[in-house]
Amino acid sequence: MNQLTLFLPCAAGVEEYLAPEILQITGLPPGCVTKQRGGVAVRTSFAHAMLLNLYSRLSQRVLVLVSYTEYRSEQDLYRAGLEVPWEQWFTPKESIKVEVTAQHSPLTSLNFAALKVKDAVCDRFREVANGVRPDVNTQWPDVRIYAHLTTDSCSLYIDTSGEPLFKRGWREDKGDAPLKETLAAAMIAASGWASGEEDLQPLYDPCCGSGTVAIEAAQIACNIAAGSLRRFAFEKYRPFRSQEWADMKAEAAANVVKPDPGQTALIYGSDVSHRMVDFAQRNAQRAGVADVIEFRGGDALQRMPPIEGGGVMVFNPPYGERIGIGGVAGEGEGARFGARELAQTDEGVDFFNQLASHWKKNYSGWTAWVLTPDLKLPSKMRLKESRRVPMWNGPLECRLFKFDMVKGRLAKGAAPQASNEPND
C-alpha cells in the first residue's frame, strides 16, 4: 500500500490551491502531484491517504485509483471490476455502494453501468470468499466505489473518506443554503490570508450566517486539523492500522495552538439575524474555536469595522431568489435568514450600492474578497476589482472578486480588468 495513486476531487477553480496543500500535508516532492480539472492526483501511500483525510481543507474526498482501462461496453466495465483485488481492501462483511460519473460516455445508462460494476465486485468476492458477497447499502455504505467514464476509458476508485470532507463534524446548526466548509476554506486560501510568514491580519465576515468562513479561518489560525472531529471510511479497511492512526491524531492534537488568555479576538463575524449568530456561536464551540472568534448581530449596511487598522473581509453575499431582509438585527422577516439571502434583484442592486458606499466611508485599509455568480457585481457596487478568481459553488460558476478599499474610492494600483477576464 506504499505505491498508490490517489485522486482528490475539489471544486473547479480550487486545484491551484489544493496542490500546494497536498505537498504541505505529505511532504512529498512536487513531481508526485498532478493538477487535473476538478481535482489533483498524487502518487503516494495509504498512510498519506489517512493524513490527507485528516488535514485537507480543500478536497472533497480522498480516492484511491484501483483500475484504469479502456472500454466499449458495459461488459468491459464488468471485466475491469472483476480483476480488481477488492478483498485486499475490505471483507464481504462491509456493505458497498457503486456510483458512476461520466464525460462523453457512449453508454446509454449510467445506472446499468453501475450495476455491472457492482456485479463484478460481488462476483469477485464469491470467487475468493467461499460464495460470500457484500451487501449493497445505498444510504450508509461502508465502502463507496466510484467509476468515472470518459469517451473510451474507465477509472475505478475506492473512497477512503466516507462522508464528503466538507462535513467536518462541527456544523449542526445551519441556515438555508449554507456555504460548504471546503469552499469557505478555498476562499480563504485564494485570499492569501494564511499563506505568508507575517502575522495574520484580522478577518471579518459581515454576513456570516452559521459562521462557516469565520470558523474555518479560526481553525486554520489555531492549527486544528479539519477532520479531527469525524470518522472516515478507511477505518474499516484492511490496510488500516489503528495505532498508526492514533499516533497521527495525537500529533494533530499536540500541534493545536491555543490563544493566550485575554488576547484580542482576531476573527469576527456578524449577521443581521440573531438566530444565525446563535447558530454560529454554537458551531464555533463544537469546532473548538469559540474563544478565537467574536460574533455579533448587526446589519452589514450599518456595522462598523470590528477593529481599527484594517484587515480582510471574506464573505459570500446573497444571491438566488429574493427572500427578504430586515434592516436591523432581529427585526423584520429577513431576520430569520440574515443578509446572505438577499437576491440579485433591483432591491439587491440597491443593497450592494449601499454596501459599497458603507465600505468606502468606513472601511479604509480593508480588503474585501466577495464570492458571487454575478459577474457584474463590481459594476453594481460601483467598484473596480483588483483581482478576480474563477471558482465554482456546486453547479454555479462564480468569481471571487477582490476589492481594495481606501476612503471614498478604490485603492490605488487596482488596474481595470478587460472583459475577457485575463485573471481567469
Summary of the structure (lengths in Angstrom):
residues: 424
radius of gyration: 23.4
end to end distance: 37.9
largest distance: 76.4
contacts: 1423
relative contact order: 0.11
helix: 33%
strand: 21%
